[in-house]
Amino acid sequence: MNKEWDFLLSKFRSLGGIAENVCQKEGKLGRGIFSINPKLRSRIFTPSKLMIKKKDICLEDNHLCIKKDKEYSQEIRDFFSYYQDNFSWGRGGNKATESFEYGLNILSPDLKKSIKNNFLVDIEERHQGDWKNVLKKQFLNARVFKFGQDPFIVPVLELVNHEENAFPFIKNSNGISTPNYSPRESELTHVYGYSSSIKRVFNYGFFCKDPIVFSLPFNLTFKDSKLNFICKGLDLKDDRIKYKSTDSQIIVDGIPIASIHKPSFIKTYFEHLCELTNLQKFSQEIFSKIVSFNYSRRQQILVDLQSLDNYSSRIISQAISYELDSISHV
């Protein structure tokens, strides 16, 4: 592995990449990136010319490579193929993706329907088409970085693991870099993006303790009123309240309902939502109903998962259990 790693970094650097004081080894998050010398700063920077558009990648004989009709130099094509074969897709990424997707595929029709209705993940649609292309699509979707208007695969930087309390990666017009950490003994990590734990499981295939729990979709009708309060069940990327209001219904994109780290934020957010929608007098009643609904619905899905024992069902259950614990502290 050392020879392969050294060869990868030599090609990476020759093509404009920066890899300072870094090595790859096993850690608590799996294979990750660590400092060689913990007294020195570590950094990875992948220039934009080495970032490959997701739509330009194909699967040939179970190898990920750049499509022949796309305009990339042969040197970049060779580098990308070597990287995928030895450090990404071919280094266990394909098998890990297949393990997770197969576990989803064998869920019962009723459980798939429940996951679609509550977590907004349509497994049947996700698995349409040739199985190898399904795996390629999900593998790439879990690894893309948004750069400009397009999703890209970002070699080498992609090897840095996600951690919920880490800093975000740094983007500029020339490429993407690891966070500007001081020298450290621990693994180099960054935040992949804002998400709930359960959505991260379906999007990335791993579980972590993300700080916010969001409501599942619901349609709440008030007594003695024709007003419907509807939540789409989306994860929110920031603290902006996104809603539409008419005389007959209020529709919100998403509602944060629990946070172990910031419980006061949850209460403040919901109170402000009720102020905006003229529901102040119902705020406590509504919130209690929403929390109760979310807790009971997650409990039922967890019970339905108990008859299964595979990688997918275990990490889905782990995420749901974590969210239940967070909700129980509200």
C-alpha positions, 0 to 999 in steps of 0.5 A: 500500500505504501508504494501505491500511495507514494505513486498516487501522490507523485502523479497527483502532485505532478498534475498540480495537486497538493498533498502535504504530510498525509498518509492513509491508514485505518482509524475509528471511521474506517480507512482515512487520512492522517498526518505523517508527522503530527507536529506539522500541518497537513493539507490536501488540495485537488485542483479543478483540472483533476476534478471529474464531472460525474456525468463524464464517468462510465463503468467498463468491465467493472472499472470506473473510467472517464468516457472516451468522448470527453475532453481530458488529457491521457495523463488525467485519464490514466491518473483517474483510472489508477486512483479508482482501481486502487483507492476508491471504487476498486479498493472496496468502494464497489463492494461496500456500495453493493452490500448496502444497496442489496440490503435495501433491495431485499426489504419487504414491499411494506417496509420499502413503502414506509421508508418512501412515505416517511424518509422520502427515499424511493428504493424501487425507483433507486434500483431501476435499471441494470444493477451494475449501473445502479451501484455506479450511480449510488457510489458516485452520488455518495462521493460527489462535491458540488463545484459551480453548477455541476457535481464532481468526483474529487480524487484524493480529497474524497478519501477524507472522512466525514465527521459531524463536528469537523470544519467544512472543506474549503472551496475557491475558484481553483479547486477544493482543499481540506480545512485549515487545521493546526497540526494534529495527531487525530485523523483529518476530517471534514463535514460532507454537508448538512443532513439528518442522521437517517438521511445520511444513511440513505445518501452515504451508506454510513451512520453518524450522530448528526446534531439535528433531527427533522420531522417526518412528513405529516398533515395535521388538521385542527379541530373546529377548523378547515386549516391544514398544517402540512410538513414536507419532511425535508432536511433543512440546510440552514435556519431559514423558515421556508413556508407557504400560507393560505386561508386553508393550509400552511405548508412548510418544507421541514421542521427541526424537532430535536437537538441534543446539543442545541435544545433551545434552538428547536423551541425558538425555531418553532415559536418563530414559525408559529408567529409567522403563520399566526399559530401562536396560541396553538404552538405548544399543542402543535409541537407536542403532537408533532413530536409524539407523531415522529416518535411513534412513527419511528418506533414502528419502523424500528420494530419492522426492521427487527426481523432483518439482520444485514448491514443496511438494516443495522445502520438504518436501525442505528440511525432511527434509535439515535433519533428516537433518543434525541426526540426523547430529550425534547 
